[in-house]
């Protein structure tokens, strides 16, 4: 993807306040656990737990699981809080609107739909992992409730933009892993693995991603995180964004900075510049050059 194509694909963000995204973000975070349960139930467990992670499928506007050996996968369409069930036999997915459904009802639907599509029950019950998740009434058995679709559509734009922008900056580097969303954190990111032959604790890496908001920053933000964390005194100034240095080290570009302009081209350019400057600073700090 070229810089010019990112400008054309970029969807303007910032039309609504970040505070109005909170409930939608939390409901989507819990809903994506249902999709993660597919990987944990049906797919072969991986040492890095990657059977549970998801990829962005732009044509569906959805975060989707890996496919099973018989071609079945599950997704969550963000813009309208809808579960998607894909099989090789159907050109369109089977859908379940989550609004008015509970987590347990959604898991039962997933188990039933899987059994009908595959011809047999899943190897074990579909269940949520015991992650340290943000609190929300749906976790206590309350139904999902999408009273206003606008925040969900805004979060859809964030994930679509992030997937395109991360791909654009990391495409030249063979060491960049596939762009994935991990259900626990709900961010979407890639890792540029600079020392793949070493163990994870010793290997240098640079993460490039987007979080829809968390306990550190309640608003969506793009980030670049070097590992091991460099000393903050060695970090150069950034032309866009800033360095977060409390508890972890990373370059940050928040919604409030990015959405000072509503222009497609200007927002896309700002994100491109942020990722370029942030990754270059991270590589210099780690004494590495990506290949």
C-alpha beads as a LAMMPS data file, in Angstrom:
LAMMPS data file: protein, C-alpha beads

291 atoms
290 bonds

1 atom types
1 bond types

-500.0 500.0 xlo xhi
-500.0 500.0 ylo yhi
-500.0 500.0 zlo zhi

Masses

1 110.0

Atoms # bond

1 1 1 0.000 0.000 0.000
2 1 1 1.353 3.414 -0.925
3 1 1 0.963 6.621 1.049
4 1 1 -1.392 7.902 -1.609
5 1 1 -3.636 4.838 -1.380
6 1 1 -3.878 5.250 2.402
7 1 1 -5.191 8.788 1.849
8 1 1 -7.920 7.383 -0.396
9 1 1 -8.829 4.609 2.059
10 1 1 -8.736 6.774 5.179
11 1 1 -12.111 7.355 6.830
12 1 1 -12.347 10.627 8.811
13 1 1 -12.545 10.160 12.565
14 1 1 -13.435 12.520 15.373
15 1 1 -17.030 13.290 14.454
16 1 1 -18.176 12.421 17.979
17 1 1 -16.691 12.932 21.436
18 1 1 -14.389 10.230 22.783
19 1 1 -16.461 9.962 25.970
20 1 1 -19.415 8.751 23.898
21 1 1 -17.312 5.818 22.652
22 1 1 -16.817 4.271 26.088
23 1 1 -19.899 2.075 26.346
24 1 1 -19.632 0.904 22.724
25 1 1 -15.955 0.123 23.201
26 1 1 -16.629 -1.942 26.344
27 1 1 -19.493 -3.864 24.738
28 1 1 -17.374 -4.621 21.671
29 1 1 -14.482 -5.691 23.923
30 1 1 -16.749 -8.227 25.617
31 1 1 -18.329 -9.286 22.322
32 1 1 -14.955 -10.050 20.792
33 1 1 -14.377 -12.591 23.569
34 1 1 -17.058 -14.703 21.890
35 1 1 -15.033 -14.713 18.679
36 1 1 -11.893 -15.550 20.649
37 1 1 -13.695 -18.519 22.185
38 1 1 -13.956 -20.077 18.730
39 1 1 -10.182 -20.241 18.405
40 1 1 -9.749 -21.525 21.957
41 1 1 -12.367 -24.239 21.448
42 1 1 -11.936 -25.444 17.877
43 1 1 -8.378 -24.610 16.830
44 1 1 -5.121 -26.263 17.862
45 1 1 -3.598 -24.457 20.893
46 1 1 -0.435 -22.502 20.064
47 1 1 2.496 -21.802 22.374
48 1 1 1.952 -18.051 22.015
49 1 1 -1.859 -18.359 22.394
50 1 1 -2.280 -17.058 18.845
51 1 1 -5.147 -19.449 18.132
52 1 1 -7.348 -16.884 19.899
53 1 1 -6.308 -13.767 18.013
54 1 1 -8.258 -12.049 15.240
55 1 1 -7.581 -10.281 11.968
56 1 1 -9.347 -7.318 10.381
57 1 1 -11.333 -8.230 7.246
58 1 1 -12.163 -4.932 5.595
59 1 1 -14.730 -6.363 3.175
60 1 1 -16.783 -7.520 6.178
61 1 1 -15.961 -4.632 8.521
62 1 1 -15.172 -7.328 11.041
63 1 1 -12.547 -8.792 13.328
64 1 1 -12.379 -12.462 12.346
65 1 1 -10.870 -15.605 13.821
66 1 1 -8.479 -17.962 12.109
67 1 1 -10.298 -20.606 10.079
68 1 1 -10.683 -24.193 11.222
69 1 1 -9.428 -27.089 9.117
70 1 1 -12.870 -27.347 7.486
71 1 1 -12.922 -23.659 6.588
72 1 1 -15.199 -22.334 9.339
73 1 1 -14.438 -19.043 11.053
74 1 1 -16.246 -16.492 13.207
75 1 1 -16.192 -12.691 13.216
76 1 1 -17.577 -9.603 14.906
77 1 1 -18.855 -6.773 12.697
78 1 1 -18.159 -3.661 14.720
79 1 1 -20.489 -1.117 13.107
80 1 1 -23.655 -2.927 14.192
81 1 1 -22.460 -5.300 16.957
82 1 1 -23.136 -8.460 14.958
83 1 1 -21.603 -11.935 15.183
84 1 1 -20.733 -13.517 11.830
85 1 1 -20.350 -17.237 11.139
86 1 1 -18.553 -18.119 7.906
87 1 1 -18.562 -21.482 6.132
88 1 1 -17.094 -22.482 2.750
89 1 1 -20.590 -23.494 1.588
90 1 1 -22.130 -20.023 1.935
91 1 1 -21.257 -16.803 0.103
92 1 1 -22.692 -14.705 2.950
93 1 1 -22.204 -15.330 6.660
94 1 1 -24.843 -16.455 9.133
95 1 1 -25.518 -13.522 11.462
96 1 1 -26.573 -12.893 15.047
97 1 1 -27.301 -9.326 16.142
98 1 1 -25.997 -9.170 19.683
99 1 1 -28.231 -6.336 20.871
100 1 1 -30.751 -7.875 23.337
101 1 1 -28.638 -11.074 23.564
102 1 1 -26.573 -12.103 26.589
103 1 1 -23.040 -13.472 26.411
104 1 1 -24.343 -16.921 27.330
105 1 1 -27.037 -16.807 24.650
106 1 1 -24.406 -15.850 22.092
107 1 1 -22.192 -18.776 23.135
108 1 1 -25.155 -21.157 22.824
109 1 1 -25.884 -19.750 19.336
110 1 1 -22.241 -20.270 18.391
111 1 1 -22.284 -23.880 19.608
112 1 1 -25.558 -24.638 17.804
113 1 1 -24.494 -22.978 14.566
114 1 1 -21.119 -24.734 14.646
115 1 1 -22.744 -28.142 15.166
116 1 1 -25.143 -27.558 12.270
117 1 1 -22.381 -26.368 9.942
118 1 1 -19.768 -28.981 10.823
119 1 1 -22.058 -31.933 11.440
120 1 1 -20.736 -32.521 14.941
121 1 1 -20.479 -30.778 18.286
122 1 1 -17.405 -28.742 19.168
123 1 1 -14.640 -30.669 20.978
124 1 1 -15.505 -28.809 24.190
125 1 1 -18.032 -26.147 25.250
126 1 1 -17.531 -22.634 23.945
127 1 1 -16.545 -20.497 26.932
128 1 1 -14.899 -17.180 27.736
129 1 1 -11.323 -17.062 28.972
130 1 1 -10.648 -15.757 32.466
131 1 1 -8.967 -12.545 31.357
132 1 1 -8.667 -9.398 33.468
133 1 1 -11.396 -7.552 31.584
134 1 1 -12.888 -4.064 32.113
135 1 1 -16.140 -4.102 34.054
136 1 1 -19.454 -3.889 32.208
137 1 1 -22.999 -5.129 32.982
138 1 1 -22.881 -7.649 30.102
139 1 1 -20.278 -9.559 32.116
140 1 1 -22.912 -10.041 34.845
141 1 1 -25.554 -11.440 32.496
142 1 1 -27.142 -8.246 31.195
143 1 1 -27.963 -8.268 27.463
144 1 1 -25.928 -6.281 24.977
145 1 1 -27.691 -3.042 24.091
146 1 1 -26.888 -0.902 21.067
147 1 1 -29.087 2.165 21.512
148 1 1 -27.004 4.324 19.181
149 1 1 -25.035 2.958 16.230
150 1 1 -22.866 6.074 15.755
151 1 1 -20.160 5.136 18.338
152 1 1 -19.893 1.644 16.852
153 1 1 -19.478 3.077 13.364
154 1 1 -16.758 5.388 14.669
155 1 1 -14.873 2.477 16.225
156 1 1 -15.249 0.566 12.953
157 1 1 -13.453 3.467 11.226
158 1 1 -10.651 3.381 13.804
159 1 1 -9.962 -0.324 13.218
160 1 1 -10.183 -0.024 9.451
161 1 1 -7.843 2.976 9.420
162 1 1 -5.442 1.328 11.840
163 1 1 -5.198 -1.862 9.805
164 1 1 -4.398 0.155 6.658
165 1 1 -1.920 2.489 8.355
166 1 1 -0.028 -0.279 10.167
167 1 1 0.186 -2.284 6.954
168 1 1 1.484 0.736 5.053
169 1 1 4.363 1.411 7.481
170 1 1 5.388 -2.211 8.104
171 1 1 4.897 -3.792 4.664
172 1 1 8.587 -3.342 3.638
173 1 1 9.842 -5.276 6.693
174 1 1 9.958 -9.069 6.467
175 1 1 10.319 -9.213 10.259
176 1 1 6.837 -7.722 10.786
177 1 1 4.364 -10.331 12.000
178 1 1 0.756 -10.404 10.705
179 1 1 -1.505 -7.620 12.003
180 1 1 -3.736 -9.127 14.671
181 1 1 -6.158 -8.167 17.420
182 1 1 -5.688 -9.932 20.754
183 1 1 -9.037 -10.365 22.575
184 1 1 -7.569 -9.631 26.007
185 1 1 -6.429 -6.103 25.194
186 1 1 -8.648 -5.434 22.132
187 1 1 -5.886 -3.524 20.385
188 1 1 -4.833 -4.236 16.800
189 1 1 -1.115 -4.365 16.103
190 1 1 1.909 -6.000 14.578
191 1 1 5.279 -6.763 16.110
192 1 1 8.505 -6.199 14.203
193 1 1 10.555 -9.086 15.618
194 1 1 14.184 -7.961 15.336
195 1 1 15.779 -11.010 17.014
196 1 1 13.527 -13.957 16.095
197 1 1 16.190 -16.467 17.126
198 1 1 16.119 -15.285 20.763
199 1 1 13.578 -15.868 23.519
200 1 1 10.768 -13.340 23.860
201 1 1 12.248 -11.672 26.946
202 1 1 15.634 -11.082 25.322
203 1 1 14.551 -10.375 21.756
204 1 1 14.350 -6.780 20.569
205 1 1 11.089 -5.774 18.957
206 1 1 8.977 -2.796 17.937
207 1 1 5.205 -2.886 18.241
208 1 1 3.016 -0.772 15.955
209 1 1 -0.643 -0.619 16.819
210 1 1 -3.868 1.065 17.826
211 1 1 -5.800 0.790 21.058
212 1 1 -9.468 1.878 21.130
213 1 1 -8.837 3.160 24.657
214 1 1 -7.843 1.587 27.953
215 1 1 -7.029 2.361 31.584
216 1 1 -4.005 4.441 30.533
217 1 1 -5.736 6.566 27.881
218 1 1 -9.551 6.491 27.714
219 1 1 -9.538 7.687 24.092
220 1 1 -8.370 5.702 21.033
221 1 1 -4.680 6.105 20.231
222 1 1 -1.954 4.868 17.901
223 1 1 1.281 3.644 19.447
224 1 1 4.837 2.491 18.769
225 1 1 6.482 0.476 21.559
226 1 1 10.171 -0.531 21.560
227 1 1 11.372 -3.499 23.613
228 1 1 13.426 -3.536 25.744
229 1 1 12.248 -0.125 26.893
230 1 1 14.943 2.500 26.238
231 1 1 15.811 5.072 28.872
232 1 1 13.504 8.044 28.531
233 1 1 16.471 10.439 28.527
234 1 1 17.579 8.957 25.192
235 1 1 14.264 9.398 23.381
236 1 1 14.173 12.078 20.645
237 1 1 11.385 14.613 20.291
238 1 1 8.515 13.554 18.040
239 1 1 7.067 15.816 15.377
240 1 1 3.648 14.299 16.094
241 1 1 2.489 12.589 19.252
242 1 1 4.514 12.220 22.447
243 1 1 6.384 9.641 24.532
244 1 1 4.615 7.774 27.298
245 1 1 7.195 6.810 29.956
246 1 1 5.267 5.863 33.102
247 1 1 5.154 2.078 33.561
248 1 1 5.942 1.430 29.907
249 1 1 7.630 3.319 27.071
250 1 1 6.008 4.106 23.765
251 1 1 5.240 6.827 21.249
252 1 1 1.573 7.866 21.433
253 1 1 -0.791 9.711 19.088
254 1 1 -4.164 10.257 20.752
255 1 1 -7.560 11.070 19.283
256 1 1 -7.536 14.573 20.720
257 1 1 -4.340 15.398 18.820
258 1 1 -5.262 13.608 15.605
259 1 1 -8.772 15.002 15.299
260 1 1 -7.815 18.647 15.468
261 1 1 -8.421 18.399 11.727
262 1 1 -11.249 16.575 9.931
263 1 1 -9.456 16.312 6.570
264 1 1 -8.910 12.783 5.202
265 1 1 -5.546 13.640 3.742
266 1 1 -4.266 15.560 6.759
267 1 1 -5.269 12.860 9.247
268 1 1 -3.716 10.132 7.097
269 1 1 -0.505 12.156 6.689
270 1 1 -0.326 12.776 10.433
271 1 1 -0.653 9.069 11.219
272 1 1 1.912 8.144 8.566
273 1 1 4.368 10.689 9.939
274 1 1 3.768 9.480 13.485
275 1 1 4.451 5.846 12.598
276 1 1 7.493 6.800 10.526
277 1 1 9.047 8.961 13.257
278 1 1 8.074 6.606 16.078
279 1 1 9.462 3.470 14.440
280 1 1 12.682 5.172 13.355
281 1 1 13.234 6.476 16.889
282 1 1 12.533 3.009 18.281
283 1 1 14.969 1.310 15.904
284 1 1 17.700 3.829 16.725
285 1 1 17.122 3.364 20.454
286 1 1 17.422 -0.415 20.050
287 1 1 20.423 -0.181 17.722
288 1 1 18.553 -2.109 15.046
289 1 1 17.616 -1.863 11.393
290 1 1 14.558 -3.756 10.168
291 1 1 14.840 -6.005 7.106

Bonds

1 1 1 2
2 1 2 3
3 1 3 4
4 1 4 5
5 1 5 6
6 1 6 7
7 1 7 8
8 1 8 9
9 1 9 10
10 1 10 11
11 1 11 12
12 1 12 13
13 1 13 14
14 1 14 15
15 1 15 16
16 1 16 17
17 1 17 18
18 1 18 19
19 1 19 20
20 1 20 21
21 1 21 22
22 1 22 23
23 1 23 24
24 1 24 25
25 1 25 26
26 1 26 27
27 1 27 28
28 1 28 29
29 1 29 30
30 1 30 31
31 1 31 32
32 1 32 33
33 1 33 34
34 1 34 35
35 1 35 36
36 1 36 37
37 1 37 38
38 1 38 39
39 1 39 40
40 1 40 41
41 1 41 42
42 1 42 43
43 1 43 44
44 1 44 45
45 1 45 46
46 1 46 47
47 1 47 48
48 1 48 49
49 1 49 50
50 1 50 51
51 1 51 52
52 1 52 53
53 1 53 54
54 1 54 55
55 1 55 56
56 1 56 57
57 1 57 58
58 1 58 59
59 1 59 60
60 1 60 61
61 1 61 62
62 1 62 63
63 1 63 64
64 1 64 65
65 1 65 66
66 1 66 67
67 1 67 68
68 1 68 69
69 1 69 70
70 1 70 71
71 1 71 72
72 1 72 73
73 1 73 74
74 1 74 75
75 1 75 76
76 1 76 77
77 1 77 78
78 1 78 79
79 1 79 80
80 1 80 81
81 1 81 82
82 1 82 83
83 1 83 84
84 1 84 85
85 1 85 86
86 1 86 87
87 1 87 88
88 1 88 89
89 1 89 90
90 1 90 91
91 1 91 92
92 1 92 93
93 1 93 94
94 1 94 95
95 1 95 96
96 1 96 97
97 1 97 98
98 1 98 99
99 1 99 100
100 1 100 101
101 1 101 102
102 1 102 103
103 1 103 104
104 1 104 105
105 1 105 106
106 1 106 107
107 1 107 108
108 1 108 109
109 1 109 110
110 1 110 111
111 1 111 112
112 1 112 113
113 1 113 114
114 1 114 115
115 1 115 116
116 1 116 117
117 1 117 118
118 1 118 119
119 1 119 120
120 1 120 121
121 1 121 122
122 1 122 123
123 1 123 124
124 1 124 125
125 1 125 126
126 1 126 127
127 1 127 128
128 1 128 129
129 1 129 130
130 1 130 131
131 1 131 132
132 1 132 133
133 1 133 134
134 1 134 135
135 1 135 136
136 1 136 137
137 1 137 138
138 1 138 139
139 1 139 140
140 1 140 141
141 1 141 142
142 1 142 143
143 1 143 144
144 1 144 145
145 1 145 146
146 1 146 147
147 1 147 148
148 1 148 149
149 1 149 150
150 1 150 151
151 1 151 152
152 1 152 153
153 1 153 154
154 1 154 155
155 1 155 156
156 1 156 157
157 1 157 158
158 1 158 159
159 1 159 160
160 1 160 161
161 1 161 162
162 1 162 163
163 1 163 164
164 1 164 165
165 1 165 166
166 1 166 167
167 1 167 168
168 1 168 169
169 1 169 170
170 1 170 171
171 1 171 172
172 1 172 173
173 1 173 174
174 1 174 175
175 1 175 176
176 1 176 177
177 1 177 178
178 1 178 179
179 1 179 180
180 1 180 181
181 1 181 182
182 1 182 183
183 1 183 184
184 1 184 185
185 1 185 186
186 1 186 187
187 1 187 188
188 1 188 189
189 1 189 190
190 1 190 191
191 1 191 192
192 1 192 193
193 1 193 194
194 1 194 195
195 1 195 196
196 1 196 197
197 1 197 198
198 1 198 199
199 1 199 200
200 1 200 201
201 1 201 202
202 1 202 203
203 1 203 204
204 1 204 205
205 1 205 206
206 1 206 207
207 1 207 208
208 1 208 209
209 1 209 210
210 1 210 211
211 1 211 212
212 1 212 213
213 1 213 214
214 1 214 215
215 1 215 216
216 1 216 217
217 1 217 218
218 1 218 219
219 1 219 220
220 1 220 221
221 1 221 222
222 1 222 223
223 1 223 224
224 1 224 225
225 1 225 226
226 1 226 227
227 1 227 228
228 1 228 229
229 1 229 230
230 1 230 231
231 1 231 232
232 1 232 233
233 1 233 234
234 1 234 235
235 1 235 236
236 1 236 237
237 1 237 238
238 1 238 239
239 1 239 240
240 1 240 241
241 1 241 242
242 1 242 243
243 1 243 244
244 1 244 245
245 1 245 246
246 1 246 247
247 1 247 248
248 1 248 249
249 1 249 250
250 1 250 251
251 1 251 252
252 1 252 253
253 1 253 254
254 1 254 255
255 1 255 256
256 1 256 257
257 1 257 258
258 1 258 259
259 1 259 260
260 1 260 261
261 1 261 262
262 1 262 263
263 1 263 264
264 1 264 265
265 1 265 266
266 1 266 267
267 1 267 268
268 1 268 269
269 1 269 270
270 1 270 271
271 1 271 272
272 1 272 273
273 1 273 274
274 1 274 275
275 1 275 276
276 1 276 277
277 1 277 278
278 1 278 279
279 1 279 280
280 1 280 281
281 1 281 282
282 1 282 283
283 1 283 284
284 1 284 285
285 1 285 286
286 1 286 287
287 1 287 288
288 1 288 289
289 1 289 290
290 1 290 291
